Every structure is written in C-alpha cells, then in structure tokens.
C-alpha cells in the first residue's frame, strides 16, 4: 500500500494508525480491513474485506462484523456523532473521508466509460409521433443504465440537444462523455424504421451503426438489439448471460406500451395538468397489464409527485402505497421500480425498514442509474447517513450534467447543508436548483429558511411570497406531515427558518 493514507484526523501507516500524531491500538486484522477501506472512496464488499483480513482462509462473516465493530470503537465518532465506517446495506462497508461540518468529502471520480443517448430525430416530422421517438430513447437509456460495465448520463441531460443539430464532439465534451449514441426514427401507422450509430465523442469516428425496420409490435426486440450492440462495442468481454439478465421484462401489449410512452412525455412536463394526464395514461396501461411493474409504479409516482409539489391531490396516499407494493411484487429486480417505491415507502407509508431494503436492491440492480442514485441520496438524507447522501448526489451530478430537471438533486444537497448548519452553502445549491426548476416548492423552503437563519429577512420574505404562489396551501404543519420522521431533526432547521419568515403553522 502507499506509505501513508489520510482521512479526517487519521494517518494510516504500514504498521499502525495515528490520530493527530498519536498511535491507536488496532490489531493487525483490523489494520488490514482499514487499509482496504481507505484505498478507495467507495463501498467495499464484504467478500473483498474478508479476503483482505483473512487472505486464503474461509471464515464466518461474523468475524468481519466483530473486527468492524472494534475498528469503529477505536476510531471514535465524527464531529456530527456518526460513524467513520458506515454500513452499505447488502454490499459491505464504506469509510467516510471527512468530518461533517469541517470539509466536504470529495466526489469519487467515475472511472467507468460513460455513454450519452442523444434524442433520436423524428424524421416524419409529425409532432403527434415525437413522443414515440422520445420514449424509445428513454427506454434505451434506462436499459443501458442496468449494465455495471459503464455509466449512462440522464435522459434530461441529453435532451438539451432535442430539436437542434449538434456536432457529436461538442455534445460529448459538454456532457463529459466518451461515447455518444444517436439516431433517427420514422413511424407510420403499422411500421417503424430506426437508424442508430455509436460514435467516439473524442475522435468523432463511428464505432457501430445499424438500421432497423420492423412492424410496430416488434419495437421491444429492436430496442433490445440496440442495447446489446452498444454493450458489445463498449465492453467486449461482457457475457451474453449478463446482457440478458440486465434486460427489463418487456410488456406484452404494444397498445399499453404506447399509453406508457405518452404518460412519460406528459410526466416530464412537470405541471399539475400534465401530471394528471400522465396519471390517467399510466392507469389505463396498468388496467390492460395489471402485473406490469413499470405501469404500476408510475401510476403511484404521479400521485406522490402531486403531493410533493403541493398540487391538488389526484388520488389518496393509501392508493399510491398500494400501487407501489404491487409494482415491487411484479418487478422485484427492476431498479427504477425499487427506487421509486423507496420514496413512496418513506414519504407515504413510513415503512423505513422496507425502504432500506428496497434502495439497497435498487443500487445492486442499477448502480449507474440517474434515478436510483437520486433516490438513494434522498433516502440517506432523511433516514441514513448525510455523507452517503452527498456521495450519491454528487454521483448524480456527474451523470446528469446540464440536466434542466436536476432540482431534486440540487435541493437535496441544499437540505443536507441546512442540517449541517452550513446555510451559505445551502443557499448556493438552492439558487442553482431554482435556476433548474422554478416550480419545485422544496427549493423555496431552503431559500426562505436559509436566508431567515442568516438574518436576511427581506430576502427570506421575498422567497416566501414566491413559495405561496407556487404552493399556496403550504404550512409548517403540511411540510412536517409530508416529511419522513425516522430522524425528526432532519427537517427542524428548515421549519425553524420558515417560522422566522412568517409561514403559518396551519
């Protein structure tokens, strides 16, 4: 290992650990485990740790638990009272590098190759069919994100190039990617044609291209073929079994799938009226295929989104929870379903233990998914480790440059800094979130509360007036009721700032 590794106030040498220059009492196995954890700014699996601590030996997992417990005791706690070594459910453990309140934890660089799927051109020009081209790109993006060999930027980041010509090399540079998938779609009433090509974004050279023509009912097979072809180019060593395993179960009905694509298009507009339209479309699709997890979870998601945005309710909390449970039962290995269900379980039904299991399974299924990482950050923000939340949010930022709908992530970072008492930094992130989405009510909570707690009452009340326009029924009680209460103190700084600004209790 390197002669010296540092984290927080600690120095890790070849034969001992020092805190502020003073040696700690740590056994040789614990030292080996700490070395393995300190070498990477990422979770380390239990199997890798057991090999580090007991090389070439078969031992019970309980031995690892005992050594981690001893390490935690020797290291003590961080400034915020949390552990230096955190548990990553169903994965292993992770070493936190910085002390909360003192310094940021640097974002772990993404070493995986990254691909962006640009909007496919709608060659026919019929605006009524544009949703089909957009939906196909979204499906390909979601499917590619299930591979663990490479990362995929979010759909919204890539869609800043929608309806305009762009040099692939410029797009690759702006998105921070090496590979770009682009193409075109032409569809009539019964057939569609798809042309797709994978380009090296740095050199501008074409790596792979293919044209497809098929009946509309074969759309799923064509999507799978595009995904498989791109995967082969990016990672020649990938096994066909892994590719097949990564594929999401495809719906049986083209008609239901068409409703689903229209629902996604409406959902992405982010207005109450379009959200209600999306709810109706997803419900119709789910009625046609009641065991399709994607249709069920998106029906639930539209209900949850209306509540989160302060819009009039389109159905009950009980209904969204019921739909989320049905979705998980129908698609137990779909990362997007599991991640969205996690949000409903912590905000709607307060099933925190179940949510912890769901988000761990989602990360295992889709470790590079924009939505899985976003939901993991939100889960830890409310129910887990704040540094883990920031870690996931920063990863999202890497995968979603230029995302015009990144307010969940940006507001999440602002919320974390509010909890830490770092109000100036919180306001900086909240202002960025406001630039991305001016209708996200939680962003205004941060701007009102942060300015109030810094004594900037005129600015705080300015944002309060904007909040009441965006979500006129907002009160302290409504915010508290909508927030997870596993760790009640996580919302208190925001409520205190809103109270100072004059937001009523009821």
N, C-alpha and C positions, 0 to 999 in steps of 0.2 A: 504494500500500500504506500501512498505518498508519506513522506517523513512526518507530515503534520496535517491534520484535518481540523477545521474550526467550525463551531456552531454556537451561537449565543456567547456565553462567557466561558465556554469549554474549549480545550485543546486536546485532541486525540492523537497520542504518540504511538509508537510501535509497541510499547510495553505498559503504558499507563494512560489514565485520563486525568487532566488537570482542570480545576475550576478556579479562575482568577489566579493562576500560577500555583495553586496548592493541589497536590495529588489526592485523588479519591480512591477509596477501597473498592476495587472491582475485580472479580475473578476473571480467569483467562477466557472462559467460555462467554461470559457477558461482554468482555472486551472484543471478542471476535464478532459477536452479534452487533455491537455498537458500530464497529468498523464497517460491517456490511450495510448498515442503515445509513451511515454518514457518507458513503461513497456516492450515493445518488439522491437527488432531490425528487423522490417519487416513492410510492409504496413498494415494499419488498415482500415477496410472497413468503408464506410460512415454509414452504419446501426449500427455498433458497436460503433462508435463515438457518434452518436445521442443518443444511449442508455446510454452512459457514461455521456453525458451532460444534457440530459433530461430524466432521468430514468422513465419508466412507462408512458411517455407522447407522444402523437402524435404531431409532429411539422413539419413545412415545411423544406425542405432541405436547403432553402436559409438562415435559421438561422445558420446552420452549417457553411456555406460559410462566413457569417459575423463574426462569432467567430474565424474562422481560419485566416481571414484577420487581425483581431485585434491582434491575437497571433503573427503573422508574424511581425507586426509593433512593438510590444513590445519587441520581441527578437532581432530585427535588422537583419543584414545580416552577413553571414560568411566572412572569410578573402578573399575569392575569389569573393565576391559580390553576391553570390547566397543565396537562402532562406534556413533557418533551417528546415522548413516544406515544403516538396515537394509534388506535386500532382502526384498520380499514376493513370493514365487515366483509367476510367471505374472500378476502385477499391476503392480508397479513398485517404488517405494521409500517408506519412511516415516521421518520424523525423530522420534527419541526425545527427549522434553522434559526429563527429569530424569536426574541421575546416580545410578546404583544405589547404595543404601546411604545416600543423603543425604535423598531425599524421594520420595514416591510420585508417579507420573505420574497426573495427574487423568484420570478416566474421560471419554472423549469422549461428549458428550451425544447421545442418539438424536434426530435431527430428523425421522425418518420417522413417519408416523402409525402407531399401534400398535393391534392388534385382539386381543381375547381371545375364545376359543371356550369358552363355559361348557358343563358337562356337559348333554347332552340328557336330558330326563326320560323314563324308561321307563314310558310310560303304562299298558301292560298289567300292570305290577306283578310279572310273572313273574321271579324272581331268576335263573332259568336264561338269560333273554334279556337281562339287563342288560349282558353283555359285548358284545352286538351294538350297543347304543346307545353304549357307551363306545368301542368300536372305530371306529364311524362318526365320532365326534368326533375321535378321534386321527388318522384318515385325513384329515379336513378340515383339521385343524391342520397336519399335515405338508405337505399340498398347498399351503395358503396360504403357508407359510414359503418356498416356492420363488419367490415373487414378490419382485422387487427394489424394488417401489414402496412397500412397507410392511413392518412387522415384526409378528411374532406371538409372544405370550407362550407359554411352555412348557405342555404339556398338564398337567403335575403342578401348576403354579401355579393354573391354572383349576379343577382338580379338588378344591381345598379346599372348593368350593361344592357338591360332589356330595351328593345326598340331602337337601338343605335349601333352603328358599325364601330368596331373597335379592333385595333391591332392586338393580336393574341399576346405578343411580347409585352405590350404595355399593360394589358389586363393582368398577366401573370405577375409582373412587377408590383402593380398596385395591390393585388390580393396576397402577395407574399407566397406564391406557389411555384412549383417547378412544372407541373403538368396541367394542361387545360383540355377539357372535353367540350367540344362544340358541335353543333349540328343544325338540322332543319327538319321540319315536319310538314307534310301536306296530307290533309284528310278530306275525304268526301263522305257520303252517307254510309258507305259499306267497306271502304278500303283506306289504308293509310300508307304513306311512304316516309321512311326515316333515313336520313343520312347523318352519320356521326363520324368524327375523327378525333383522335387523341394527338395533341401537339406538345412538343417540348417547348415550354414557355420561354426558356432562356435562349435557345438557338432558333426558335421559330420553325423547327423542322417537324414534319409529320411522322408520327410513330406508327399510326394504325388508322385505317379508315374502312368504312363499310357502308353499304346502302341496303336497306330492308324495304320490302313491300309485302304486305300481308292483309288479310281480312281484319276488320276491327276486332273481332273476337280473339285474335292471336296476339294482342298487344302485350300480354304478360310474358309470353315466351320471348318476344323481341326484346323487351326490357331486360330480361334475364341474360340474354345473349350479349347485349351491350355491356352489362356489368361484368360478365365473365371475361369478355375480351379485354376490357380495360385492366382487370385484375391480372391477367396473364402478362400483359405488357409491363405493368408496374412491378410485379413480383413473380418472376418466372418459376420460383421454387414452390409457389403456393400449391397445395394439393387440391385436386378436384373435389375431394370429400369436404374440405374446408369451405370451398366455394359453395357447394350445395348446402352445407349446414348454415351458411350465412344468409341464404335466401329467405325472405319472409314468405310465409304461406300466402299464396295468391288467391284472391277471391274468385268464386266460381262464376259470378254473373257480371257480364260486361255492362248491363244496364245499371246495376248497383254501383259498379266502379265509376261509371260516368257521373252519377249523383255525388259520389265521394270527391271526385276531382272538382266539380262545381262548388262543393262545400269548402274545399281547401282554398279555392280562389276567393270566395266570399269572406272566409275567416281571416285571410291575410290583409283585408282592408282595414280592420280594427275600428269599426264603428258599430254602434248598437244595432242599427238597422241591418247591416250586413251580417253581424253575428247571429241575429235572429234568423236570417235567411239560411245561413250555414247550419244552424240547429235543425231547421226543417229538412234540409237536404240530407244531413247525416242520419236523421231519424228515419227517413224514407229508405235510405240504403240499408240501415240496420233492420228495418222491417222485412226487407227482401232477403237478407242474410243475417239472421239473429245470432249466429255464432261467429261473426267476424269481429275480432278484437279491435281492429282499427276503426271501424264504423262506430262501435260502442264507445270507445274512449274519446273520440272526437265529439260525439253527442254530449258526453259528460263534460268535456273541456269547454264547450260553448256556454254551458250553464255556469261553470266555475269562472270563466272569463268575465261574464256579465257581472257576477258578484264582485270580483276583484277590481273591476273598473268603476264600480259604483253605478252601473246601468240598471234599469228596471229588470227584475228577475224574469227569466224566460221559463224556469221550472224550479222545483224545490231542491234544497240541499240533499234531502233524502234520495231524490231521483238521481242526482249526479253520483252519489256514493254507490247506489245500486248498479248503475251503468259501469262504474269503474271496476267493481268487483266482478261483474260479468265479463268485462274486457280482459282482465287478468286471467280468469279461468279459461277464456277462449284462446288467448295468446300468451302463454306463460313464459315464452322466451323472446318476446318482441321488446327490445329495449325502449322504443318510443312509447309503447303502451305502458310498460312498467314505470317509466319516469313520470309520465303524465298522471298515472294513478297515484304515485307517491305524493304529488302535490295535492291531489284531492283528499288523500287519507290524512295529511297533516293539517289542511285548512278546513276540510269539510267534516270528516268524522272523527278527527283527532286520534286515529289509530297509529300511534307513533311507533310502536314496536314493529307492526306490519310494514309501515313506511320504510323503516330502516332496512328490512329485508328486501323490499321492492327496489330501492335505489341501488343497493349492492348488486342485485341481479341485473339491473339495467346497465350498470357500469361494466359488468362482466360481459354482457351481450353486445354492448355498443360503446366501447371505451373512447371512440373518437366522434361520437355524435354530438352535434351542437345542443340539441335539446336535452339529452341525457346529462351532459356536463352542466348545463344551466340548472336543471332540476336538482342535481347533486349539490351545487352551490347553494341553492335556496334551502334545501333540506338542512345542510350544516349551519346555515345562517340562523335558522330557527331552532334546530333540535340537536346540533352537534358541535363541532369544533370550528371556531371562527377562522383559523388559519387554513383549515381544509376548505372552507367556503371560498376564501380568497384564492386559494390554489386553483379550484375548479373555475372560478370566474375569470381568472387570468388565462386559463387554457381556452376558455370560450372566446376570449378576445383575440387569441392567436388564430382561431379557426373561423373568425367572423369579422375580419377587417372590413370597414366601410359598411357594416350592417345597419341599414336605416331603422331596423326594428330591434335594436340591441338594448332597449331601455330596461328590460328585466335584469340583465347582467350589470349594467351601469348603476342602476338603482340599488341592486344587491350589494355592490361594493360600497356605495354611499351608506347603506344601512349598517354594514359591518363597521365602518369607521365611526358612525354615530354611537354604536355600542361601546367602542373603544374610547370614546371621548375625544376623538380627533375630528372636530367639527369643520375646520377649514378644509381638510382633505375630503370630508364627506360632501361638502358643498361643491367642490370642484367636480366630483364624479356626478353629482346630481345635476349640475348645469350641463354636463355632457349628455346626460340622459334626456334632459329637456330638449336639447338640440335634435335628438334622435326621434323623440315622440312627445308632442306637447299635450297629449290626452291621457297620459299614464298618471293616474291620481297619486300613486305611491311616491312618484318623483316629487310632487308638490309637498308631500308630508316632510320629506327630507329638507327641502328648501325652506319651508316655513319654520320647522323645528331648529335646524342648524343655525339659521340667522337669528332666531329668538334667543337661543342659548349663548350666542356670541354678543348679544346686546344690540343687534341691528334691527330694531323693532319696525322701523319704517319699511325696510325691505321684506321683513318677515310678513307684515300685514299685506304688502303688495302681492306676495305669492299666495297668501291665504285667500285674497279676493279671487285670484285665478283658480284656486282649488275649488271654491264654491261654485264657479261657473262650470268646471269640468265635471264635478261630482257634487251637486247641490245638497244632497242628503247626508253628507259626511259629518259625523260627530265623533267625539272621543270614544263614546260607547260603541259605535259601529266599527271603528277601526280595531278596538280591543277585541270585539266579538269575532272579527274575521281573522285574527292572528293566532297561530299555534301558541299554546301556553305550556309546552313542556319545560321551557326555561323562561318563566314570566318576565324576567328582567330585560330580555332582548328587545322588547317594544317600549319599555318605560322612558328612555331618553327622548324618543320621538314624541310620545304622548306629553311629556313634560314641556317640550318646546312648543307643541301645538297649543297646549293650555296657556302658556305665557302669551302666545299670539292672539288668543281670544277665541279659539274654536270651542263651541259649546260642548258640554258633557252629553246632552241628549237632544 
